[in-house]
């Protein structure tokens, strides 16, 4: 399991064996069964999570019981609630496994120590945060500017590896459209 994380790191930065050992020494492993929670609304998030295997979703549930999916996290992606982590406030999100999943966890304290002591790790994290910020800007633009058809096309183009792994009702929730609208789009456009 650690091999996946080591490859992820070494594909992005040049790092010594000693530094890799330091990183791995503070990681713990969590296995989640499908539908099992990593985080529940109201809990305070205190970890950094890296998905080794599987798929997670981050979502809220409104007063009517409707789910609103904020993000998905698959292999080699990160998951968590950054706001709760940084503020210490209870999370508004739930994170659960869409598939059986394996996650590497690092406590916030150990993560900060790695950032301070391993410059290459710090640089990798800075690059990840920059890319995440850009992705969030694009997601907001798409959400407020695109038609339902354009949203679905952009989803398929941006995340082709998710299209066949995520149930359609979850894709619809992520796009902010109803499952019926998504079915109609798929039928009319032959976009699968």
C-alpha positions in Angstrom: 0.0 0.0 0.0 2.8 2.4 0.8 4.3 1.7 -2.6 1.5 3.6 -4.3 2.1 6.7 -2.1 5.9 6.5 -2.5 5.4 6.4 -6.3 3.0 9.3 -6.1 5.6 11.4 -4.2 8.6 10.3 -6.3 6.8 11.0 -9.6 6.4 14.6 -8.4 9.5 15.5 -6.5 13.1 14.4 -5.9 13.3 13.1 -2.4 15.8 10.9 -0.4 15.1 7.5 1.0 15.5 8.9 4.5 12.8 11.6 3.8 10.5 8.9 2.3 11.0 6.8 5.4 10.1 9.8 7.6 6.9 10.3 5.6 5.8 6.7 5.7 6.6 6.4 9.4 3.8 8.9 10.2 1.2 7.3 7.9 -1.5 5.0 9.1 -3.8 2.8 7.0 -7.6 2.8 7.0 -9.7 0.5 5.0 -13.3 1.5 4.3 -16.1 -0.7 3.1 -18.5 0.7 0.5 -20.8 3.2 2.2 -18.6 3.4 5.3 -17.8 6.9 6.6 -14.4 8.5 6.8 -16.0 11.7 8.1 -19.5 12.6 9.3 -21.1 16.0 9.4 -20.6 17.5 12.9 -17.2 15.9 13.5 -14.0 17.8 13.4 -11.6 16.7 10.7 -8.0 16.3 12.0 -6.3 14.3 9.3 -4.8 14.4 5.8 -6.1 11.5 3.7 -4.6 10.1 0.5 -6.6 7.5 -1.5 -4.6 4.5 -2.4 -7.4 2.4 -3.7 -11.1 3.0 -4.3 -13.3 6.1 -4.5 -14.7 8.5 -1.9 -17.3 11.2 -2.1 -17.6 14.4 -0.1 -21.1 15.7 0.2 -23.7 17.5 2.3 -27.3 16.6 2.9 -29.9 19.4 2.9 -33.1 19.8 5.0 -35.1 17.8 2.4 -32.6 14.9 2.6 -31.1 15.6 -0.8 -27.4 14.9 -1.2 -25.2 17.5 -2.8 -21.8 16.1 -3.8 -18.9 18.5 -3.6 -16.2 16.2 -4.8 -15.0 12.7 -5.5 -11.5 11.3 -4.6 -10.1 8.3 -6.4 -6.6 6.6 -6.5 -3.8 9.1 -6.0 -6.2 11.9 -5.0 -6.6 13.6 -1.6 -9.7 13.8 0.5 -10.8 15.7 3.6 -12.4 18.9 4.9 -9.8 21.6 4.8 -12.0 24.2 6.4 -12.6 22.0 9.5 -9.0 21.0 9.6 -7.7 24.6 9.6 -10.5 26.2 11.8 -11.2 23.3 14.2 -14.9 23.8 13.5 -17.3 20.9 13.0 -17.5 19.7 9.4 -20.6 20.4 7.3 -19.5 17.4 5.1 -19.8 13.7 5.0 -17.1 11.6 3.4 -17.9 8.0 2.6 -16.7 5.3 0.3 -18.4 4.8 -3.0 -16.3 1.6 -3.4 -14.3 -0.4 -1.0 -11.3 1.8 -0.4 -7.8 2.0 1.2 -6.7 5.3 2.6 -3.4 6.6 4.0 -3.9 9.0 6.9 -1.5 11.5 8.4 -2.4 13.6 11.5 -2.4 17.3 11.0 0.4 17.7 13.5 2.6 15.2 11.6 1.7 16.7 8.3 2.9 20.1 9.4 6.1 18.6 10.7 6.7 17.0 7.3 6.1 20.3 5.6 8.6 22.0 7.9 11.3 19.3 7.8 11.1 18.1 4.1 11.3 20.9 1.6 10.5 18.6 -1.3 7.3 17.4 0.4 6.4 21.1 1.1 6.9 21.9 -2.6 4.8 19.0 -3.7 2.0 20.1 -1.4 2.2 23.7 -2.6 1.9 22.5 -6.2 -1.1 20.3 -5.2 -2.8 23.3 -3.5 -2.2 25.5 -6.5 -3.8 22.9 -8.8 -6.7 22.4 -6.4 -7.4 26.1 -6.4 -7.4 26.2 -10.2 -9.7 23.2 -10.3 -12.1 24.8 -7.8 -12.2 28.0 -9.9 -13.0 25.9 -13.0 -15.7 24.0 -11.1 -17.4 27.2 -9.9 -17.2 28.7 -13.5 -18.8 25.5 -14.9 -21.5 25.4 -12.2 -22.6 29.0 -12.7 -22.1 29.4 -16.5 -22.7 26.1 -18.3 -25.9 24.4 -19.4 -26.7 20.9 -18.0 -25.4 19.4 -21.2 -22.2 21.4 -21.1 -21.7 20.4 -17.4 -22.0 16.7 -18.2 -19.7 17.0 -21.2 -17.1 18.9 -19.1 -17.4 16.2 -16.4 -16.7 13.4 -18.9 -13.8 15.4 -20.4 -12.3 16.3 -17.1 -12.8 13.1 -15.2 -13.1 10.2 -17.8 -11.8 7.8 -15.2 -14.9 8.5 -13.0 -17.6 8.1 -15.6 -18.0 4.3 -15.3 -17.3 4.1 -11.6 -19.8 6.5 -10.2 -23.6 5.8 -10.2 -25.5 8.2 -12.4 -27.5 9.7 -9.5 -24.2 10.7 -7.9 -22.9 12.3 -11.1 -26.2 14.3 -11.3 -25.7 15.4 -7.7 -22.1 16.5 -8.4 -23.3 18.5 -11.5 -26.2 20.1 -9.6 -28.9 18.6 -11.8 -31.6 16.0 -11.3 -31.0 12.3 -12.3 -33.9 12.7 -14.7 -32.2 15.6 -16.4 -29.0 13.6 -16.7 -30.9 10.6 -18.2 -32.6 12.9 -20.7 -29.2 14.5 -21.7 -27.6 11.0 -22.1 -30.6 9.9 -24.2 -30.7 13.0 -26.4 -27.0 13.4 -27.0 -25.9 9.8 -26.9 -23.2 10.9 -24.5 -22.4 8.0 -22.2 
